[in-house]
């Protein structure tokens, strides 16, 4: 008999594995074609934090009372009075002429209402849960009461450190695609105004929970009062106002509308002038671009309008646009990097050359 060639037998489990892989790939493709999955990580993180907060009774804190306190900061009498003054200033010294009921103004008013009614409880829950997790998981970061340090000094340190954390997270929101998908809504405003500070996706607050770290560390030495938070929020809100106002020499410390408008320019890098209330962080890390006559009245918004906005179309359609903007971070990316304009080495070189020329002129 002639010896025949014996074919190796195929393990039947391999076929099952291959079919499983094909199914998994199809499922992944089907999901990714409909949902930007990384954005769901933020939503899941928010859900987990809220569950932890609820399960632990918010770390023993008064949730309802905290909501009332935060609502006083966002839309209390003092805040509304300050915003009213800023609105008058906008009409008196506008950077760009706008109708008093411009589409962008109306849309930001809608965001303001949603923030006061719905976002405040969300942020309160996230804040209380984060503070509880930090204090129980990392108790060693909480400094004891330091008798030599007056409370006002501790509060100043908290504010400066908190602003630095906000700056760092803000930069991350411009550099990390997953975070930018939530932050781009804020940059979609083409009618900048004092209420633009409220044009944010509710889940963007998850990334800014990092700013609570200084509060946790120095909690025993100073407490952020409502007054301090109102003043801090007022500075941030005024920086978004449609005014052609700078702070002169003080602009080397505090963010002015002219300074912050550069951050929102539609035709330039938007990872500059990232400071919330203080410009010192932009200067320390080489991202400060000080205003000129060309930037004071610059147009704002997103190049190419990758996000649906109220200015697009014959009617504003505020409610449908708002709903679309809430869903937008979870849409799949199509044909673009999904990242904002960033500063290139050329931009940096031009800026350095311009600054050097200005210093020479001064000398």
Protein Blocks (a to p, Z undefined) as FASTA:
>chain_A
ZZddddddddfklmmmmmmmmmmmmmmmmmmmmocfklmmmmmmmmmmmmmmmmnonnop
afklmmmmmmmmmmpmklmmmmmmmmmmmmmmcfbdcdfkbfklmmmmmmmmmmmmmmmm
mmmmmmmmmmmmmmmmmmmlpccddfklcfklmmmmmmmmmmmmmmmmmmmmmmmmklmm
mmmmmmmpmbgcfklmmmccfklmmmmmmmmmmmmmmmmmoccdfklmmmmmmmmmmmmp
ccdbdehjmlmmbccfklmmmmmpmkbcfkghkbfklcklmmmnopaccddfklmmgced
jehilaccfkgojbfolmlmmmmmmmmmmpccehiahiacdddfklmmmmmmmmmmmmmm
mZZ
